[in-house]
Amino acid sequence: MAKKSEQSLMQKLHEMLPTQTKVYFIVWKYAPALLPKKVDTFEELTAEYKGFTKGMDEAQCERWLAEESVQAAVKYLLKRMHAQKLVELYEIYFDKAKEDVQAFQAFSKFSEKFFEDDGEDELRAVLKEVRLDDAE
């Protein structure tokens, strides 16, 4: 069984949302460092990414945030960004734990939670790949 390579964050968001414009807007709003080019303002965003049509303003795009599909994409994006931030925190706690007993205790607690088993062991992972019709 060949493993599928992991999908990029932008690819996943493009799958979740009907237009690239919505993807670029939420990435700009919640994780601007992920955009291919540095964009600071909404005006720069609309100038850089051609999916934005003339007359589209930031207030209109903000209303997209009430759409279920956009909310799901934002939640997915924030969850991925949260995981990245946890890795950064792990590194900070690790460095501080080298010199401070209290920091070491905090690091130990954080590590327990950070590396906590998510409930999927190797057997479950293998069983996920098995198709029932192949068993006969």
C-alpha positions as a Markdown table, in Angstrom:
| # | Residue | x | y | z |
|---|---|---|---|---|
| 1 | Met | 0.0 | 0.0 | 0.0 |
| 2 | Ala | 1.5 | 3.3 | -1.1 |
| 3 | Lys | 1.0 | 6.2 | 1.4 |
| 4 | Lys | -0.5 | 9.3 | 0.0 |
| 5 | Ser | 1.7 | 12.4 | 0.6 |
| 6 | Glu | 0.2 | 14.9 | 3.0 |
| 7 | Gln | -1.9 | 17.6 | 1.5 |
| 8 | Ser | -0.7 | 21.1 | 1.9 |
| 9 | Leu | -2.7 | 23.4 | 4.1 |
| 10 | Met | -3.7 | 25.6 | 1.2 |
| 11 | Gln | -4.8 | 22.6 | -0.9 |
| 12 | Lys | -7.0 | 21.4 | 2.0 |
| 13 | Leu | -8.6 | 24.9 | 2.4 |
| 14 | His | -9.2 | 25.0 | -1.4 |
| 15 | Glu | -11.0 | 21.7 | -1.1 |
| 16 | Met | -13.2 | 23.0 | 1.7 |
| 17 | Leu | -14.2 | 26.3 | 0.1 |
| 18 | Pro | -15.8 | 27.0 | -3.2 |
| 19 | Thr | -13.5 | 30.0 | -4.2 |
| 20 | Gln | -9.9 | 30.8 | -3.9 |
| 21 | Thr | -10.9 | 34.3 | -2.9 |
| 22 | Lys | -12.3 | 33.0 | 0.4 |
| 23 | Val | -9.2 | 30.9 | 1.0 |
| 24 | Tyr | -6.9 | 33.9 | 0.5 |
| 25 | Phe | -9.2 | 36.1 | 2.7 |
| 26 | Ile | -9.2 | 33.7 | 5.7 |
| 27 | Val | -5.5 | 32.9 | 5.4 |
| 28 | Trp | -4.8 | 36.7 | 5.3 |
| 29 | Lys | -7.0 | 37.3 | 8.3 |
| 30 | Tyr | -5.8 | 34.4 | 10.5 |
| 31 | Ala | -2.4 | 33.2 | 9.2 |
| 32 | Pro | -1.0 | 35.9 | 6.9 |
| 33 | Ala | 2.5 | 34.4 | 7.1 |
| 34 | Leu | 1.2 | 31.4 | 5.1 |
| 35 | Leu | 0.5 | 33.5 | 2.0 |
| 36 | Pro | 3.0 | 33.2 | -0.8 |
| 37 | Lys | 3.6 | 36.9 | -0.8 |
| 38 | Lys | 3.6 | 39.3 | 2.2 |
| 39 | Val | 0.3 | 41.2 | 2.3 |
| 40 | Asp | -0.4 | 43.7 | 5.1 |
| 41 | Thr | -3.7 | 45.4 | 4.1 |
| 42 | Phe | -7.0 | 44.3 | 2.5 |
| 43 | Glu | -6.2 | 46.6 | -0.4 |
| 44 | Glu | -2.9 | 44.8 | -0.9 |
| 45 | Leu | -4.7 | 41.4 | -0.7 |
| 46 | Thr | -7.2 | 42.4 | -3.4 |
| 47 | Ala | -4.4 | 43.8 | -5.6 |
| 48 | Glu | -2.2 | 40.7 | -5.2 |
| 49 | Tyr | -4.8 | 38.0 | -5.7 |
| 50 | Lys | -7.0 | 38.5 | -8.8 |
| 51 | Gly | -10.0 | 36.5 | -7.6 |
| 52 | Phe | -11.2 | 39.6 | -5.8 |
| 53 | Thr | -13.5 | 41.5 | -8.0 |
| 54 | Lys | -13.9 | 45.2 | -8.4 |
| 55 | Gly | -16.2 | 46.6 | -5.7 |
| 56 | Met | -15.5 | 43.7 | -3.3 |
| 57 | Asp | -14.8 | 45.3 | 0.1 |
| 58 | Glu | -13.5 | 44.0 | 3.4 |
| 59 | Ala | -17.0 | 44.2 | 5.1 |
| 60 | Gln | -18.4 | 42.0 | 2.3 |
| 61 | Cys | -15.6 | 39.4 | 2.9 |
| 62 | Glu | -16.1 | 39.6 | 6.7 |
| 63 | Arg | -19.7 | 38.5 | 6.1 |
| 64 | Trp | -18.3 | 35.2 | 4.6 |
| 65 | Leu | -17.3 | 34.3 | 8.2 |
| 66 | Ala | -21.0 | 33.5 | 8.9 |
| 67 | Glu | -21.0 | 30.8 | 6.3 |
| 68 | Glu | -20.8 | 27.2 | 7.5 |
| 69 | Ser | -18.1 | 26.2 | 5.0 |
| 70 | Val | -16.0 | 29.2 | 5.8 |
| 71 | Gln | -16.3 | 28.6 | 9.6 |
| 72 | Ala | -15.2 | 25.0 | 9.0 |
| 73 | Ala | -12.2 | 26.1 | 7.0 |
| 74 | Val | -11.3 | 28.7 | 9.7 |
| 75 | Lys | -11.6 | 26.1 | 12.4 |
| 76 | Tyr | -9.3 | 23.8 | 10.4 |
| 77 | Leu | -6.8 | 26.5 | 9.8 |
| 78 | Leu | -6.7 | 27.6 | 13.5 |
| 79 | Lys | -6.4 | 24.0 | 14.6 |
| 80 | Arg | -3.3 | 23.5 | 12.4 |
| 81 | Met | -1.9 | 26.8 | 13.6 |
| 82 | His | -2.5 | 25.7 | 17.2 |
| 83 | Ala | -0.5 | 22.6 | 16.7 |
| 84 | Gln | 2.4 | 24.7 | 15.3 |
| 85 | Lys | 2.2 | 27.0 | 18.4 |
| 86 | Leu | 2.3 | 24.0 | 20.7 |
| 87 | Val | 5.6 | 22.9 | 19.1 |
| 88 | Glu | 7.0 | 26.4 | 19.6 |
| 89 | Leu | 5.9 | 26.3 | 23.3 |
| 90 | Tyr | 7.4 | 22.9 | 23.7 |
| 91 | Glu | 10.8 | 24.3 | 22.6 |
| 92 | Ile | 10.5 | 27.3 | 24.9 |
| 93 | Tyr | 9.6 | 25.1 | 27.9 |
| 94 | Phe | 12.5 | 22.8 | 27.1 |
| 95 | Asp | 15.0 | 25.6 | 27.0 |
| 96 | Lys | 13.7 | 27.1 | 30.3 |
| 97 | Ala | 13.6 | 23.7 | 32.0 |
| 98 | Lys | 17.3 | 23.3 | 31.6 |
| 99 | Glu | 17.9 | 26.0 | 34.2 |
| 100 | Asp | 14.8 | 26.3 | 36.4 |
| 101 | Val | 13.2 | 23.6 | 38.5 |
| 102 | Gln | 9.7 | 25.2 | 38.3 |
| 103 | Ala | 10.1 | 25.4 | 34.5 |
| 104 | Phe | 11.1 | 21.8 | 34.5 |
| 105 | Gln | 7.9 | 20.8 | 36.3 |
| 106 | Ala | 5.8 | 22.8 | 33.9 |
| 107 | Phe | 7.8 | 21.2 | 31.0 |
| 108 | Ser | 7.0 | 17.8 | 32.3 |
| 109 | Lys | 3.3 | 18.5 | 32.6 |
| 110 | Phe | 3.2 | 20.1 | 29.2 |
| 111 | Ser | 5.1 | 17.1 | 27.7 |
| 112 | Glu | 2.7 | 14.6 | 29.1 |
| 113 | Lys | -0.2 | 16.4 | 27.5 |
| 114 | Phe | 1.7 | 17.2 | 24.3 |
| 115 | Phe | 2.7 | 13.6 | 23.7 |
| 116 | Glu | -0.5 | 12.0 | 25.0 |
| 117 | Asp | -1.6 | 9.1 | 22.8 |
| 118 | Asp | -4.4 | 10.2 | 20.6 |
| 119 | Gly | -5.9 | 6.7 | 20.8 |
| 120 | Glu | -4.7 | 5.4 | 17.5 |
| 121 | Asp | -2.1 | 2.8 | 17.7 |
| 122 | Glu | -0.3 | 1.0 | 14.9 |
| 123 | Leu | -2.8 | -1.9 | 14.8 |
| 124 | Arg | -5.7 | 0.6 | 14.3 |
| 125 | Ala | -3.8 | 2.4 | 11.6 |
| 126 | Val | -3.3 | -0.9 | 9.7 |
| 127 | Leu | -6.9 | -2.0 | 10.2 |
| 128 | Lys | -8.1 | 1.3 | 8.7 |
| 129 | Glu | -6.4 | 0.3 | 5.5 |
| 130 | Val | -8.1 | -3.1 | 5.3 |
| 131 | Arg | -11.1 | -3.4 | 3.1 |
| 132 | Leu | -13.7 | -6.0 | 4.2 |
| 133 | Asp | -14.2 | -7.4 | 0.8 |
| 134 | Asp | -10.5 | -8.3 | 0.6 |
| 135 | Ala | -10.9 | -10.6 | 3.7 |
| 136 | Glu | -12.7 | -13.3 | 1.9 |
